[in-house]
Amino acid sequence: MSFLKEDRIYTYADYLSWPEDVRAEIIDGTPYLQAAPSRIHQEILLGLVRQVGDFLDGKECKVYPAPFQVVLDPEGENTDEEDSQNVFEPDITIVCDKSKLDDAGCKGSPDLVMEIISPSTARKDKIEKFNKYEQAGVKEYWIIEPQEKIVSVFTLQENQGYGRPNLYSDEDQVKITIFEDLKIDLKLVFSF
């Protein structure tokens, strides 16, 4: 894209100035353009959002499918949000603290993030985003692998980070730990 220049650090202020049709994330000041998701990706997204959305209907917490921006400051510095060098568009975001929401998205750590990976995003989702979400205090992080029909669930442990994931297949039901009585039926998610 002609508006992106090499060897430049980008911030949330830059992100806000980009054309509306541009889907991108910024990690540590580096922009990453996002391709349109595949049909399978969208079916998985819909299967998850339906189950979570039905459960959350009428409750304080809200679920937001992509595109939905999340501005994080993983280092915990008290800087102006427009100076943030970390802007994400998770596939699914759950936010329970309404004070973090504005018309554009979430400013601060959501309660749960889900990423549906593809071969082109696997490294970013499993390493870079994992580390940023963990540092920022996202309580629960799901990595969904469509080809293998596997879900890795990372839960933030007090003063210990995410630790080892719980792994699930398309035959399992997964309890979302931030809610007492919500289980996601992965048969319905991987029914493509």
C-alpha positions as CSV (number, residue, x, y, z in Angstrom):
1,M,0.0,0.0,0.0
2,S,1.4,3.4,-1.0
3,F,0.6,5.0,2.4
4,L,3.0,2.6,4.2
5,K,6.7,3.5,4.3
6,E,9.5,1.1,5.1
7,D,11.7,1.8,8.2
8,R,9.0,3.7,10.0
9,I,7.3,3.0,13.4
10,Y,3.6,3.1,13.1
11,T,1.1,4.0,15.9
12,Y,-2.6,3.9,16.6
13,A,-2.8,7.5,15.3
14,D,-1.5,6.2,11.9
15,Y,-3.9,3.3,12.0
16,L,-6.8,5.8,12.4
17,S,-5.7,7.7,9.3
18,W,-5.7,4.7,7.0
19,P,-8.5,4.2,4.5
20,E,-11.5,2.4,6.0
21,D,-11.3,-0.6,3.6
22,V,-7.7,-1.4,4.8
23,R,-7.6,-4.4,7.3
24,A,-4.3,-4.2,9.2
25,E,-2.7,-4.7,12.5
26,I,0.3,-3.1,14.1
27,I,2.7,-5.1,16.3
28,D,5.5,-3.1,17.9
29,G,5.1,-0.4,15.3
30,T,5.2,-2.7,12.3
31,P,2.0,-2.8,10.2
32,Y,0.7,-6.1,8.8
33,L,-2.0,-6.1,6.1
34,Q,-4.6,-8.8,6.4
35,A,-6.0,-10.8,3.6
36,A,-9.7,-11.6,3.3
37,P,-10.5,-14.7,5.4
38,S,-11.4,-18.0,3.8
39,R,-14.8,-19.6,3.8
40,I,-13.7,-22.2,6.4
41,H,-12.4,-19.4,8.6
42,Q,-15.7,-17.6,8.4
43,E,-17.7,-20.8,9.2
44,I,-15.6,-21.4,12.3
45,L,-15.9,-17.8,13.3
46,L,-19.7,-18.0,12.9
47,G,-19.9,-21.2,14.9
48,L,-18.0,-19.7,17.8
49,V,-19.8,-16.3,17.8
50,R,-23.2,-18.0,17.7
51,Q,-22.5,-20.1,20.8
52,V,-20.8,-17.3,22.8
53,G,-23.3,-14.7,21.6
54,D,-26.3,-16.8,22.6
55,F,-24.8,-17.3,26.1
56,L,-24.0,-13.6,26.6
57,D,-27.4,-12.3,25.4
58,G,-28.6,-10.0,28.1
59,K,-25.3,-10.2,30.1
60,E,-22.7,-7.5,30.9
61,C,-19.9,-9.1,28.7
62,K,-20.1,-8.7,25.0
63,V,-18.6,-10.6,22.0
64,Y,-17.2,-8.9,19.0
65,P,-16.2,-10.6,15.7
66,A,-13.6,-9.1,13.4
67,P,-13.1,-6.5,12.3
68,F,-12.9,-5.0,15.8
69,Q,-9.9,-3.1,16.9
70,V,-8.1,-3.8,20.2
71,V,-5.4,-1.2,21.2
72,L,-3.0,-2.7,23.7
73,D,-0.1,-1.4,25.7
74,P,1.7,-4.6,26.7
75,E,4.5,-2.8,28.4
76,G,2.0,-1.2,30.9
77,E,3.3,2.3,30.1
78,N,0.8,5.1,30.7
79,T,1.1,6.6,27.2
80,D,-1.6,8.3,25.1
81,E,-3.5,5.5,23.3
82,E,-2.8,7.2,20.0
83,D,0.9,6.6,20.6
84,S,0.3,2.8,21.1
85,Q,2.3,0.7,18.7
86,N,0.1,-2.4,19.1
87,V,-3.3,-2.5,17.4
88,F,-4.9,-5.8,16.8
89,E,-8.1,-7.1,15.0
90,P,-8.7,-10.5,16.7
91,D,-11.1,-12.9,15.1
92,I,-13.2,-12.9,18.3
93,T,-13.0,-10.6,21.3
94,I,-14.9,-10.8,24.5
95,V,-15.0,-7.7,26.7
96,C,-16.6,-7.5,30.2
97,D,-15.4,-4.1,31.3
98,K,-17.6,-1.5,29.4
99,S,-15.2,1.3,30.3
100,K,-12.7,-0.2,27.9
101,L,-15.1,0.2,24.9
102,D,-15.6,3.1,22.6
103,D,-17.2,3.4,19.1
104,A,-13.9,2.1,17.5
105,G,-13.3,-0.9,19.7
106,C,-11.5,-1.9,22.9
107,K,-8.7,0.2,24.6
108,G,-6.9,-2.1,27.0
109,S,-7.0,-5.9,27.6
110,P,-10.1,-7.8,26.6
111,D,-11.1,-10.7,28.8
112,L,-10.8,-13.3,26.0
113,V,-9.3,-13.3,22.5
114,M,-9.7,-16.1,19.8
115,E,-7.6,-16.3,16.7
116,I,-8.3,-18.6,13.8
117,I,-5.0,-19.3,12.2
118,S,-4.0,-19.8,8.6
119,P,-0.6,-20.8,7.2
120,S,0.1,-17.1,6.6
121,T,-0.8,-16.0,10.1
122,A,0.4,-19.0,12.3
123,R,3.7,-17.5,13.3
124,K,2.2,-14.2,14.2
125,D,-0.7,-15.7,16.1
126,K,1.4,-18.3,18.0
127,I,4.3,-16.2,18.9
128,E,4.0,-12.4,18.5
129,K,0.3,-12.0,19.4
130,F,0.6,-14.7,22.1
131,N,3.3,-12.7,23.8
132,K,1.5,-9.4,23.4
133,Y,-1.8,-10.8,24.8
134,E,0.0,-12.5,27.7
135,Q,2.0,-9.3,28.6
136,A,-1.2,-7.2,28.3
137,G,-3.1,-9.5,30.7
138,V,-5.7,-11.0,28.3
139,K,-7.2,-13.6,30.7
140,E,-7.8,-16.3,28.1
141,Y,-6.4,-16.8,24.6
142,W,-7.7,-19.4,22.1
143,I,-5.7,-20.5,19.0
144,I,-8.0,-22.4,16.6
145,E,-6.3,-24.5,13.9
146,P,-8.9,-25.3,11.1
147,Q,-7.0,-27.9,9.1
148,E,-6.2,-30.0,12.2
149,K,-9.5,-29.2,14.0
150,I,-7.6,-28.4,17.2
151,V,-8.1,-25.6,19.7
152,S,-5.4,-24.6,22.1
153,V,-6.7,-22.7,25.2
154,F,-4.2,-20.6,27.2
155,T,-5.4,-19.3,30.6
156,L,-3.5,-16.5,32.4
157,Q,-2.1,-17.7,35.7
158,E,-1.4,-15.2,38.4
159,N,2.3,-14.0,38.1
160,Q,3.1,-17.0,35.8
161,G,1.8,-16.0,32.3
162,Y,-0.2,-18.5,30.2
163,G,1.7,-21.7,31.0
164,R,0.8,-24.9,29.2
165,P,-2.3,-24.9,26.9
166,N,-5.3,-27.2,27.2
167,L,-5.8,-28.9,23.9
168,Y,-9.1,-29.9,22.4
169,S,-10.3,-31.6,19.2
170,D,-13.5,-31.4,17.2
171,E,-15.0,-34.1,19.5
172,D,-14.7,-32.0,22.6
173,Q,-16.7,-29.4,24.6
174,V,-14.6,-26.6,25.9
175,K,-15.3,-24.6,29.0
176,I,-14.6,-20.9,28.7
177,T,-12.9,-20.3,32.1
178,I,-13.9,-16.6,32.4
179,F,-17.6,-17.8,32.7
180,E,-19.0,-20.4,35.1
181,D,-21.3,-22.2,32.8
182,L,-20.4,-21.8,29.2
183,K,-19.1,-24.7,27.2
184,I,-18.4,-24.5,23.4
185,D,-19.3,-27.6,21.4
186,L,-16.5,-27.9,18.9
187,K,-18.5,-30.3,16.8
188,L,-20.7,-27.3,15.9
189,V,-17.6,-25.2,15.2
190,F,-15.8,-27.7,13.0
191,S,-18.9,-28.9,11.1
192,F,-17.8,-27.7,7.7
